[in-house]
Amino acid sequence: MTLAWPDLLVLAAYFAAVIFVGFWFGRTERSTHDYFLGGKRQHWLIVGLSIIATEVSALTFITVPADSFWGDWNYLQMYAGAIVGRLLIVVLLLPAFYGGAVTTVYEYLGQRFGPCTRTTASLMFVASRIVGSGIRLLAASLAIATVFGWPLEWVVLIAAGIAIAYSTFGGIKAIIWTDALQALVFLGSGLAVAVFLFLSIPGSWTENLASAGEAGKFHTFTWSGSLNNEKLFWALLISATFQNCAALGVDQDLTQRMLTCPDLKRGQRSLIFNTLMGLPIVCLFLLIGTMLFVYLGTADVPSEVVEKTDRIFPYFIANMLPAGYGLRGLLIAGIFAAAMSSLDSALGALSSTAVTDFYRPLKAWLNRHGSRASSHGQADDARDLRLARFITFVFGGLLASVALAFAQYDELLWETFKWVGLIFGGMLGVFLLGVTTVSRGNDGMNMFAMLSSVVVLAAIKRVQEQQDVVYIAWPWWVVIGTVWTYVLGVCFHTRRE
């Protein structure tokens, strides 16, 4: 696809702005406290915008329009659970994290239970984040590859390379500020394409809306049916509550942002702002998919797009948007924003977890057992900062590799939910055990409870795939994992030192 000079100008302005913002706000990183927590001086509004960029990212920008184009608005049902899950985080989890003055949420588990619980939860986070963020990067990269006709491998490397550069240099401050900018870019591009479709679709909007309604495109709620129906409202309400509580409350990727605010009140405010903004954003991208259906229909969609359903929106950008007005450039900038915001926050979270929850405890253990004396002080922290930057770079390469490994998967949005459902339940269960009880939960037993929940759910998934039947639908997996871990943990007393 050939871009006109206005499109190239928009793209150039976007990349220049991202590079400037990332390096400008990350230029004062002098310690791991700055690198991981931004000195705890970040404004709640900027933090809230950055959470939007990471949470919405490529999966919303690319796959939600595809979901409503080929199907309906069923995805919106999950937002009821998203609201409940966020409120639980505000009330239960954030006060515990701020009270413990932690750098990562897994430090809280170490304070509450001990090192086994902390290490196990950290490992589960690393596993879920590597796969989840790799899929998010892939979703955006597929879109860019479709628009430009570039090889997917090069697109993944380009998107990853840009994000790795400013994330490695500037840490969480660079990530927060660039993500806030990127949130505005891809939301602006979404609004622009919605306006274009509104003005371009022939006929009256009354007739167009009626035809979309007759095709079932506005169907949202499924109130009755089997509890194993993956689109039943009650199943999705419960599942989405657990998933959102886990994704934003016990996943360092998103919770790290809230911990950069100066105090609990402002950390809570950032999440409440995110909750209020989430509903109209999801509705916007669902509406884009419905409008695309009215504008394009399905008869003339190329077979390669039919086979790869997530590519319908990129196909529209490449072939239907007018050239020479900067609109294509803005939409492509929006896709790049989705790709980079999917990756950079994962890099910051993985790096902080690796240093805080693995390297530092190991170093402390070696010092206690006489391996060598620690230098402590500024020199010690300077080494940790260099290590954090190196780990950020390494994880960037790993996430790019995962993205390429999942290149043949369709329906990436639901594939991500299924994967994290295997792991998030165990993590959420032990965090809820910590904040809802005072003396329940044994360090070693917690580790067994979390790992066994993954084994049980993986076995359920495997059996169902082999027999091609659904005994327990995927929305229930995170619920089962949470309850399993909580019930096992509550049977044992916490041992106090």
CORCORJO-V279306 format. One line per field, one symbol per residue. phi: phi as a letter, one per 40 degrees, with the letter a starting at -180 (. if undefined). burial: + if it has 9 or more other ideal C-beta (glycine too) atoms within 8 Angstrom, else -. Layout:
BEGIN
phi = ???
burial = ???
END
This chain:
BEGIN
phi = .cbccccccccccccccccccccccccbcbacccccbfgfbccccccccccdccccfccccbccdcccccbacddcdccccccccccccccbcddcccccfccbcccdccccbicccccccccccdccccccccccccdccdccccccgccddccccccccccccccccbgccccccccccccccccccccccccdccccccgccccccccccccgcccbbbcbhcccccbcdccccccccccccccbbbbddccdccccccacdcccccccdccccccccccdcccdcccccccbgbcccdcccccbcccccddcccbbcccgbgccccccccccccccccccccccccccccccbbcccccccccccgcacccfgccccccccccccccdccccccccccdcccccccfcdcccdcccccbcdcccdccccccbbbbbhbdccdcccccccccccccccccccccfbbcbcddccccccccdcccccccbccccc
burial = --++-++++++--++-+++-+++-++--+-++++++++-+-+-+-++++++++++++++++++++++++--+++++++++++++++++++-+++++++-+-+++++++++-++--+++++++-+++++++++++++++++++++++++---+--+++-++++++++++++++++++++++++++++++++++++-+++--+------+--+++---++---+-----++--++-+++++++++++++++++++++++++++----++++++++++-++--++++++++++++++++----+---++-+++++++++++--+-+--++++++++++++++++++++++++++++++++++++-++-++------------+++-++-+++-+++-++++++++++-++-+-+++-++++++++++++++++++++-----++++-++++++++++-+++-++-++-------+++++++++++++++-+++-+-+---
END
